[in-house]
Amino acid sequence: QVEVVESGGGLVQAGGSLRLSCLAPKSIFTFDTKSMAWYRQSPGNERELVAAFTSDGTPDYADSVKGRFTISGDNAENTGYLQMNSLKPEDTAVYYCSAEGRLHGRGYQFWGRGTQVTVSS
């Protein structure tokens, strides 16, 4: 079973930084890190989109994280990243990565199991 794997979460004080990684496995699918997107979900809330690339490859962010988070990727490493700076307690959530794998001209969506980010005040 193919799935992407998030890492880099943890406990950090408010104002601190973390860098999340999203590794797409070597498989029969071809991944482009520009297809990777980051979501988060906190208890009692719906999963929300945090950062992604638009169709022309431009990064796009939720208003709540603009200026603090940066999405990027390294296709050579099949890895996407989410750099999170100036973290706030309200950023506390499980962060998920999704990525599109392509096979024979079709796209398939893959999700990771999430990585916990906890920001203390």
DSSP file with accessible surface (Angstrom, degrees, kcal/mol):
  #  RESIDUE AA STRUCTURE BP1 BP2  ACC     N-H-->O    O-->H-N    N-H-->O    O-->H-N    TCO  KAPPA ALPHA  PHI   PSI    X-CA   Y-CA   Z-CA
    1    1 A Q              0   0  221      0, 0.0     2,-0.4     0, 0.0     0, 0.0   0.000 360.0 360.0 360.0 131.3    0.0    0.0    0.0
    2    2 A V        +     0   0   39     22,-0.0     2,-0.3    23,-0.0    25,-0.0  -0.729 360.0 154.2 -92.7 130.8    1.4    3.4   -1.0
    3    3 A E        -     0   0   54     -2,-0.4     2,-0.2   107,-0.1   109,-0.2  -0.991  39.9-118.1-148.2 154.1    1.2    6.3    1.4
    4    4 A V        -     0   0    0    107,-0.4     2,-0.5    -2,-0.3   109,-0.4  -0.590  28.6-138.6 -87.7 155.9    3.1    9.5    2.0
    5    5 A V  E     -A   23   0A  76     18,-2.1    18,-2.7    -2,-0.2     2,-0.3  -0.964   9.9-156.6-124.9 121.7    4.8    9.9    5.3
    6    6 A E  E     +A   22   0A  17     -2,-0.5     2,-0.3    16,-0.2    16,-0.2  -0.649  19.9 163.7 -91.3 151.8    4.9   13.1    7.4
    7    7 A S  E     +A   21   0A  60     14,-1.8    14,-2.7    -2,-0.3   108,-0.1  -0.959  38.6  70.7-154.4 168.5    7.6   13.8    9.9
    8    8 A G        +     0   0   35     -2,-0.3    11,-0.3     1,-0.3   107,-0.0   0.369  61.2 132.5 104.0  -4.4    9.0   16.8   11.9
    9    9 A G        +     0   0   27     12,-0.1     2,-0.3     9,-0.1    -1,-0.3  -0.174  22.6 122.0 -71.5 172.8    6.1   17.5   14.3
   10   10 A G  E     -d  117   0B  29    106,-0.8   108,-2.8   105,-0.1     2,-0.5  -0.987  60.0 -51.1 164.7-167.2    6.7   18.0   17.9
   11   11 A L  E     +d  118   0B 129     -2,-0.3     2,-0.3   106,-0.2   108,-0.2  -0.882  54.2 164.7-103.2 130.0    6.2   20.3   20.9
   12   12 A V  E     -d  119   0B  24    106,-2.6   108,-2.5    -2,-0.5     2,-0.2  -0.981  35.1-111.0-143.4 151.0    7.5   23.9   20.5
   13   13 A Q  E >   -d  120   0B 148     -2,-0.3     3,-2.3   106,-0.2    74,-0.2  -0.484  51.3 -81.5 -78.3 155.7    7.0   27.1   22.4
   14   14 A A  T 3  S+     0   0   48    106,-2.5    74,-0.2     1,-0.3    -1,-0.1  -0.281 120.6  30.4 -55.5 136.8    5.0   30.0   20.9
   15   15 A G  T 3  S+     0   0   53     72,-3.3    71,-0.6     1,-0.3    -1,-0.3   0.252  99.2 115.4  93.8 -11.8    7.3   31.9   18.6
   16   16 A G    <   -     0   0   21     -3,-2.3    71,-2.4    71,-0.2     2,-0.3  -0.095  57.1-123.9 -83.4-174.9    9.3   28.9   17.7
   17   17 A S        -     0   0   61     68,-0.2     2,-0.3    69,-0.2    68,-0.2  -0.935  20.1-179.7-133.2 152.6    9.7   27.0   14.4
   18   18 A L  E     - B   0  84A  33     66,-2.2    66,-3.2    -2,-0.3     2,-0.5  -0.979  16.5-146.4-143.8 152.5    9.3   23.6   13.0
   19   19 A R  E     - B   0  83A 130     -2,-0.3     2,-0.3   -11,-0.3    64,-0.2  -0.976  15.2-157.9-122.4 118.2    9.8   22.1    9.6
   20   20 A L  E     - B   0  82A   0     62,-2.8    62,-2.2    -2,-0.5     2,-0.4  -0.684   5.8-155.5 -90.9 146.6    7.5   19.3    8.5
   21   21 A S  E     -AB   7  81A  23    -14,-2.7   -14,-1.8    -2,-0.3     2,-0.4  -0.921   8.0-161.6-120.9 149.8    8.5   16.9    5.8
   22   22 A a  E     -AB   6  80A   0     58,-2.6    58,-2.6    -2,-0.4     2,-0.6  -0.950  11.5-163.4-132.0 109.2    6.3   14.8    3.5
   23   23 A L  E     -AB   5  79A  85    -18,-2.7   -18,-2.1    -2,-0.4    56,-0.2  -0.842   5.2-158.3-100.2 122.4    8.1   11.8    1.8
   24   24 A A        -     0   0    1     54,-2.9   -20,-0.1    -2,-0.6     7,-0.1  -0.860  28.2-121.1 -94.6 129.1    6.5   10.2   -1.2
   25   25 A P        -     0   0   42      0, 0.0     2,-0.5     0, 0.0     4,-0.1  -0.291  22.4-102.1 -73.7 154.7    7.8    6.7   -1.5
   26   26 A K  S    S+     0   0  163      2,-0.1     2,-0.3     4,-0.1     4,-0.1  -0.628  71.0 129.6 -69.1 123.0    9.6    5.3   -4.6
   27   27 A S  S    S-     0   0   49      2,-0.6    -3,-0.0    -2,-0.5   -25,-0.0  -0.865  77.1 -70.2-157.6-169.6    6.9    3.3   -6.3
   28   28 A I  S    S+     0   0  123     -2,-0.3     2,-0.3     2,-0.1    -2,-0.1   0.650 108.3  84.4 -72.3 -12.2    5.1    2.7   -9.6
   29   29 A F  S    S-     0   0   33     -4,-0.1    -2,-0.6    74,-0.1     2,-0.5  -0.653  75.3-136.2 -92.0 149.2    3.6    6.2   -9.1
   30   30 A T  E     -E  102   0B 104     72,-2.4    72,-2.6    -2,-0.3     2,-0.4  -0.906  21.3-160.8-103.5 126.1    5.3    9.4  -10.1
   31   31 A F  E     -E  101   0B  10     -2,-0.5     2,-0.5    70,-0.2    70,-0.2  -0.886  10.9-161.5-110.8 140.2    5.0   12.2   -7.6
   32   32 A D    >   -     0   0   77     68,-0.7     3,-2.5    -2,-0.4    68,-0.4  -0.983  17.6-143.4-114.6 125.0    5.6   15.9   -8.2
   33   33 A T  G >  S+     0   0    5     -2,-0.5     3,-1.3     1,-0.3    -1,-0.1   0.724  98.8  70.4 -64.4 -16.9    6.2   17.9   -5.0
   34   34 A K  G 3  S+     0   0  100      1,-0.3    19,-0.4    18,-0.1    -1,-0.3   0.636  93.1  58.6 -71.7 -11.7    4.2   20.7   -6.5
   35   35 A S  G <  S+     0   0   33     -3,-2.5    -1,-0.3    65,-0.1     2,-0.2   0.530  85.1 106.2 -89.1  -6.6    1.1   18.5   -6.1
   36   36 A M    <   -     0   0    2     -3,-1.3    17,-0.4    -4,-0.3     2,-0.3  -0.503  47.5-178.0 -78.5 142.2    1.7   18.2   -2.4
   37   37 A A  E     -F   98   0B   7     61,-2.4    61,-2.5    -2,-0.2     2,-0.4  -0.957  18.3-135.9-136.6 153.6   -0.6   20.1    0.0
   38   38 A W  E     +FG  97  51B   0     13,-3.1    12,-3.0    -2,-0.3    13,-1.8  -0.942  22.7 175.8-115.7 133.9   -0.6   20.5    3.7
   39   39 A Y  E     -FG  96  49B  58     57,-3.0    57,-2.6    -2,-0.4     2,-0.3  -0.836   9.9-158.2-124.4 165.7   -3.8   20.3    5.9
   40   40 A R  E     -FG  95  48B  14      8,-2.3     8,-2.9    -2,-0.3     2,-0.4  -0.989   5.1-168.4-145.6 154.3   -4.3   20.4    9.6
   41   41 A Q  E     -F   94   0B  66     53,-2.1    53,-2.7    -2,-0.3     6,-0.1  -0.972   2.7-169.6-144.7 126.8   -7.0   19.3   12.0
   42   42 A S    >   -     0   0   33     -2,-0.4     3,-2.3     4,-0.3    51,-0.1  -0.767  47.4 -71.2-110.1 160.4   -7.5   20.1   15.6
   43   43 A P  T 3  S+     0   0  127      0, 0.0    -1,-0.1     0, 0.0     3,-0.1  -0.213 119.6  10.1 -55.2 131.4   -9.9   18.5   18.0
   44   44 A G  T 3  S+     0   0   87      1,-0.3     2,-0.3    -3,-0.0    -3,-0.0   0.427 111.9  98.7  82.3  -0.9  -13.5   19.4   17.3
   45   45 A N  S <  S-     0   0   96     -3,-2.3    -1,-0.3     1,-0.0     2,-0.1  -0.826  74.5-109.2-118.7 157.9  -12.6   21.1   14.0
   46   46 A E        -     0   0  175     -2,-0.3    -4,-0.3     1,-0.1     2,-0.2  -0.426  46.0 -90.4 -77.5 157.9  -12.8   20.1   10.4
   47   47 A R        -     0   0   95     -6,-0.1     2,-0.4    -2,-0.1    -6,-0.2  -0.500  50.5-162.4 -67.2 133.3   -9.6   19.5    8.4
   48   48 A E  E     -G   40   0B  81     -8,-2.9    -8,-2.3    -2,-0.2     2,-0.4  -0.926  21.6-112.3-123.7 148.5   -8.5   22.7    6.8
   49   49 A L  E     +G   39   0B  81     -2,-0.4   -10,-0.3   -10,-0.2     3,-0.1  -0.625  33.3 173.8 -77.3 128.7   -6.1   23.4    4.0
   50   50 A V  E     -     0   0B   1    -12,-3.0    12,-2.4    -2,-0.4     2,-0.3   0.825  61.7  -6.3-101.7 -47.5   -3.0   25.2    5.2
   51   51 A A  E     +GH  38  61B   0    -13,-1.8   -13,-3.1    10,-0.2    -1,-0.4  -0.990  63.8 147.6-155.3 144.8   -0.8   25.4    2.1
   52   52 A A  E     - H   0  60B  18      8,-2.2     8,-3.1    -2,-0.3     2,-0.4  -0.947  42.6 -98.7-162.1 173.6   -0.7   24.2   -1.4
   53   53 A F  E     - H   0  59B  30    -17,-0.4     5,-0.0   -19,-0.4    -2,-0.0  -0.881  34.1-130.2-103.8 139.4    0.5   25.1   -4.9
   54   54 A T    >   -     0   0   55      4,-3.1     3,-2.4    -2,-0.4    -1,-0.0  -0.228  40.0 -88.4 -75.6 176.6   -1.9   26.6   -7.4
   55   55 A S  T 3  S+     0   0  137      1,-0.3    -1,-0.1     2,-0.1    -2,-0.0   0.760 130.1  51.4 -61.9 -24.5   -2.1   25.2  -10.9
   56   56 A D  T 3  S-     0   0  118      2,-0.1    -1,-0.3     0, 0.0    -2,-0.0   0.315 124.0-102.2 -96.3  11.9    0.7   27.5  -12.1
   57   57 A G  S <  S+     0   0   20     -3,-2.4    -2,-0.1     1,-0.3   -22,-0.0   0.518  74.4 142.0  86.8   6.6    3.0   26.4   -9.3
   58   58 A T        -     0   0   68      1,-0.1    -4,-3.1    -5,-0.0    -1,-0.3  -0.653  54.6-115.8 -83.0 132.4    2.5   29.5   -7.1
   59   59 A P  E     -H   53   0B  56      0, 0.0     2,-0.4     0, 0.0    -6,-0.2  -0.394  32.8-168.5 -65.5 144.1    2.3   28.8   -3.3
   60   60 A D  E     -H   52   0B  86     -8,-3.1    -8,-2.2    -2,-0.1     2,-0.3  -0.989   2.9-168.5-136.3 143.4   -1.0   29.6   -1.7
   61   61 A Y  E     -H   51   0B  45     -2,-0.4   -10,-0.2   -10,-0.2   -11,-0.1  -0.935  29.2-102.6-134.6 152.3   -1.7   29.8    2.0
   62   62 A A    >>  -     0   0   23    -12,-2.4     3,-1.8    -2,-0.3     4,-1.0  -0.436  41.5-115.9 -64.6 147.5   -4.6   30.0    4.4
   63   63 A D  G >4 S+     0   0  132      1,-0.3     3,-0.5     2,-0.2    -1,-0.1   0.845 112.6  63.5 -56.0 -34.7   -4.9   33.5    5.7
   64   64 A S  G 34 S+     0   0   58      1,-0.2    -1,-0.3     3,-0.0   -14,-0.1   0.666 112.5  33.2 -68.2 -16.1   -4.1   32.4    9.2
   65   65 A V  G X> S+     0   0    0     -3,-1.8     3,-2.4   -15,-0.2     4,-2.0   0.444  82.5 129.6-119.5  -1.9   -0.6   31.3    8.2
   66   66 A K  T << S+     0   0  113     -4,-1.0     4,-0.1    -3,-0.5    -3,-0.0  -0.282  79.5  16.5 -58.2 136.2    0.4   33.8    5.6
   67   67 A G  T 34 S+     0   0   86      2,-0.4    -1,-0.3     1,-0.1     3,-0.1   0.297 125.2  60.2  84.7  -9.8    3.7   35.3    6.2
   68   68 A R  T <4 S+     0   0   26     -3,-2.4    17,-2.2     1,-0.2     2,-0.3   0.682  96.0  54.5-117.6 -32.8    4.6   32.6    8.7
   69   69 A F  E  <  -C   84   0A   3     -4,-2.0     2,-0.4    15,-0.2    -2,-0.4  -0.819  59.0-166.5-108.5 148.1    4.5   29.3    6.8
   70   70 A T  E     -C   83   0A  72     13,-2.5    13,-3.1    -2,-0.3     2,-0.4  -0.990   6.7-154.3-135.6 127.1    6.4   28.4    3.6
   71   71 A I  E     +C   82   0A   6     -2,-0.4     2,-0.3    11,-0.2    11,-0.2  -0.777  27.7 150.5 -98.5 140.8    5.6   25.4    1.4
   72   72 A S  E     -C   81   0A  52      9,-2.1     9,-3.1    -2,-0.4     2,-0.3  -0.933  21.9-155.4-155.4 176.8    8.4   23.9   -0.8
   73   73 A G  E     -C   80   0A  34     -2,-0.3     2,-0.4     7,-0.3     7,-0.3  -0.995  15.1-146.7-159.8 158.9    9.5   20.7   -2.3
   74   74 A D  E > > -C   79   0A  63      5,-3.2     5,-2.0    -2,-0.3     3,-0.8  -0.910   9.3-170.5-131.0 102.0   12.5   18.8   -3.7
   75   75 A N  G > 5S+     0   0   81     -2,-0.4     3,-0.6     1,-0.3    -1,-0.1   0.809  86.1  62.4 -65.4 -29.9   11.6   16.5   -6.5
   76   76 A A  G 3 5S+     0   0   76      1,-0.2    -1,-0.3     2,-0.1    -2,-0.0   0.832 114.2  34.8 -63.4 -30.2   15.0   14.8   -6.4
   77   77 A E  G < 5S-     0   0  114     -3,-0.8    -1,-0.2     2,-0.2    -2,-0.2   0.376 104.6-127.9-102.2   1.1   14.2   13.6   -2.9
   78   78 A N  T < 5 +     0   0   19     -3,-0.6   -54,-2.9    -4,-0.5     2,-0.4   0.844  68.5 130.5  54.9  34.9   10.5   13.1   -3.5
   79   79 A T  E   < -BC  23  74A  14     -5,-2.0    -5,-3.2   -56,-0.2     2,-0.3  -0.966  44.7-162.0-129.4 134.4    9.9   15.2   -0.5
   80   80 A G  E     -BC  22  73A   1    -58,-2.6   -58,-2.6    -2,-0.4     2,-0.3  -0.768  14.6-155.2-106.3 158.4    7.7   18.2    0.3
   81   81 A Y  E     -BC  21  72A  37     -9,-3.1    -9,-2.1    -2,-0.3     2,-0.4  -0.949  16.8-161.7-134.4 153.0    8.3   20.6    3.2
   82   82 A L  E     -BC  20  71A   0    -62,-2.2   -62,-2.8    -2,-0.3     2,-0.6  -0.922  14.3-160.4-132.6 106.7    6.3   23.0    5.3
   83   83 A Q  E     -BC  19  70A  59    -13,-3.1   -13,-2.5    -2,-0.4     2,-0.6  -0.798   9.8-166.5 -86.8 124.2    8.4   25.5    7.2
   84   84 A M  E     +BC  18  69A   0    -66,-3.2   -66,-2.2    -2,-0.6     2,-0.3  -0.957  10.6 173.9-119.4 116.0    6.5   27.0   10.1
   85   85 A N        +     0   0   57    -17,-2.2   -68,-0.2    -2,-0.6   -69,-0.2  -0.755  59.4  23.4-115.6 163.9    7.8   30.0   11.8
   86   86 A S  S    S-     0   0   69    -71,-0.6    -1,-0.2    -2,-0.3   -69,-0.2   0.902  84.7-159.5  49.5  48.7    6.4   32.3   14.5
   87   87 A L        -     0   0    2    -71,-2.4   -72,-3.3    -3,-0.2   -71,-0.2  -0.251   7.9-158.2 -65.0 146.4    4.2   29.5   15.7
   88   88 A K    >   -     0   0   88    -74,-0.2     3,-2.5   -73,-0.1     4,-0.3  -0.863  31.4-110.3-120.7 156.4    1.1   30.2   17.8
   89   89 A P  G >  S+     0   0   51      0, 0.0     3,-1.9     0, 0.0    30,-0.4   0.853 117.4  63.0 -55.1 -32.4   -0.9   28.0   20.2
   90   90 A E  G 3  S+     0   0  131      1,-0.3    -3,-0.0    28,-0.1    28,-0.0   0.569  88.6  69.7 -73.0  -5.7   -3.7   28.1   17.7
   91   91 A D  G <  S+     0   0    1     -3,-2.5    -1,-0.3     2,-0.0     2,-0.2   0.526  70.8 121.0 -82.3  -7.2   -1.4   26.3   15.2
   92   92 A T    <   +     0   0   39     -3,-1.9     2,-0.3    -4,-0.3    26,-0.2  -0.406  40.6 106.2 -60.5 124.9   -1.7   23.2   17.4
   93   93 A A  E    S- I   0 117B   3     24,-2.0    24,-2.8    -2,-0.2     2,-0.6  -0.964  76.1 -79.8-178.5 171.1   -3.1   20.4   15.3
   94   94 A V  E     -FI  41 116B  34    -53,-2.7   -53,-2.1    -2,-0.3     2,-0.5  -0.863  47.9-146.5 -89.8 127.6   -2.3   17.2   13.5
   95   95 A Y  E     -FI  40 115B   0     20,-3.0    20,-2.0    -2,-0.6     2,-0.4  -0.855  14.9-167.2-102.7 131.1   -0.8   18.1   10.2
   96   96 A Y  E     -F   39   0B  38    -57,-2.6   -57,-3.0    -2,-0.5     2,-0.4  -0.891   9.4-149.3-118.8 146.8   -1.4   16.0    7.1
   97   97 A a  E     -F   38   0B   0     -2,-0.4    15,-1.9   -59,-0.2     2,-0.4  -0.904  10.7-170.3-110.8 139.6    0.2   15.9    3.7
   98   98 A S  E     +FJ  37 111B   1    -61,-2.5   -61,-2.4    -2,-0.4     2,-0.3  -0.965   7.9 177.6-124.6 149.4   -1.6   14.9    0.6
   99   99 A A  E     - J   0 110B   0     11,-2.3    11,-2.9    -2,-0.4     2,-0.6  -0.996  26.7-124.0-148.7 150.0    0.1   14.3   -2.8
  100  100 A E  E     - J   0 109B  62    -68,-0.4   -68,-0.7    -2,-0.3     2,-0.4  -0.850  21.0-163.7 -98.6 125.0   -0.9   13.2   -6.2
  101  101 A G  E     -EJ  31 108B   0      7,-3.1     7,-2.5    -2,-0.6     2,-0.4  -0.884  11.1-148.3-103.5 137.1    0.8   10.2   -7.7
  102  102 A R  E     +EJ  30 107B 105    -72,-2.6   -72,-2.4    -2,-0.4     2,-0.3  -0.873  19.8 171.4-111.8 140.0    0.5    9.7  -11.4
  103  103 A L  E >  S- J   0 106B  38      3,-2.4     3,-2.0    -2,-0.4   -74,-0.1  -0.958  71.7 -13.9-147.4 123.7    0.3    6.4  -13.3
  104  104 A H  T 3  S-     0   0  177     -2,-0.3     3,-0.1     1,-0.3   -75,-0.0   0.866 129.3 -50.8  51.1  42.0   -0.4    5.9  -16.9
  105  105 A G  T 3  S+     0   0   60      1,-0.2     2,-0.4     0, 0.0    -1,-0.3   0.452 115.9 109.1  81.8   1.0   -1.8    9.4  -17.2
  106  106 A R  E <   -J  103   0B 163     -3,-2.0    -3,-2.4     2,-0.0     2,-0.4  -0.849  60.3-134.5-112.7 148.8   -4.1    9.3  -14.3
  107  107 A G  E     -J  102   0B  34     -2,-0.4     2,-0.4    -5,-0.2    -5,-0.2  -0.813  16.4-170.2-102.8 140.7   -3.8   11.0  -10.9
  108  108 A Y  E     -J  101   0B  79     -7,-2.5    -7,-3.1    -2,-0.4     2,-0.4  -0.994  19.3-130.9-129.6 135.7   -4.3    9.3   -7.6
  109  109 A Q  E     -J  100   0B  99     -2,-0.4     2,-0.4    -9,-0.2    -9,-0.2  -0.723  23.0-170.3 -92.0 130.8   -4.5   11.1   -4.3
  110  110 A F  E     -J   99   0B  28    -11,-2.9   -11,-2.3    -2,-0.4     2,-0.3  -0.947   1.6-163.1-120.8 144.2   -2.4    9.8   -1.4
  111  111 A W  E     -J   98   0B  95     -2,-0.4  -107,-0.4   -13,-0.2   -13,-0.2  -0.901  10.3-137.4-123.1 151.3   -2.6   10.9    2.3
  112  112 A G        -     0   0    8    -15,-1.9  -107,-0.2    -2,-0.3     3,-0.1  -0.431  27.8-112.0 -94.2 178.2   -0.3   10.5    5.2
  113  113 A R        -     0   0  188   -109,-0.4  -108,-0.1     1,-0.2   -17,-0.1   0.502  61.7-114.6 -90.5  -6.6   -1.2    9.5    8.7
  114  114 A G        -     0   0   22    -17,-0.1     2,-0.4   -20,-0.1   -18,-0.2   0.063  14.7-117.3  96.8 156.4   -0.3   12.9   10.1
  115  115 A T  E     - I   0  95B  22    -20,-2.0   -20,-3.0  -108,-0.1     2,-0.4  -0.999  28.5-120.5-134.8 134.4    2.2   14.4   12.5
  116  116 A Q  E     - I   0  94B  90     -2,-0.4  -106,-0.8   -22,-0.2     2,-0.5  -0.588  23.6-170.6 -80.1 130.4    1.3   16.2   15.7
  117  117 A V  E     -dI  10  93B   0    -24,-2.8   -24,-2.0    -2,-0.4     2,-0.5  -0.989   5.1-177.0-118.4 123.6    2.3   19.8   16.2
  118  118 A T  E     -d   11   0B  52   -108,-2.8  -106,-2.6    -2,-0.5     2,-0.6  -0.989   6.5-167.2-124.2 123.9    1.8   21.2   19.7
  119  119 A V  E     -d   12   0B   7     -2,-0.5     2,-0.3   -30,-0.4  -106,-0.2  -0.953  10.4-153.6-114.0 118.6    2.5   24.9   20.4
  120  120 A S  E      d   13   0B  44   -108,-2.5  -106,-2.5    -2,-0.6    -2,-0.0  -0.647 360.0 360.0 -92.0 148.9    2.7   25.9   24.1
  121  121 A S              0   0  137     -2,-0.3    -1,-0.1  -108,-0.2   -33,-0.0  -0.345 360.0 360.0 -89.2 360.0    2.0   29.4   25.2
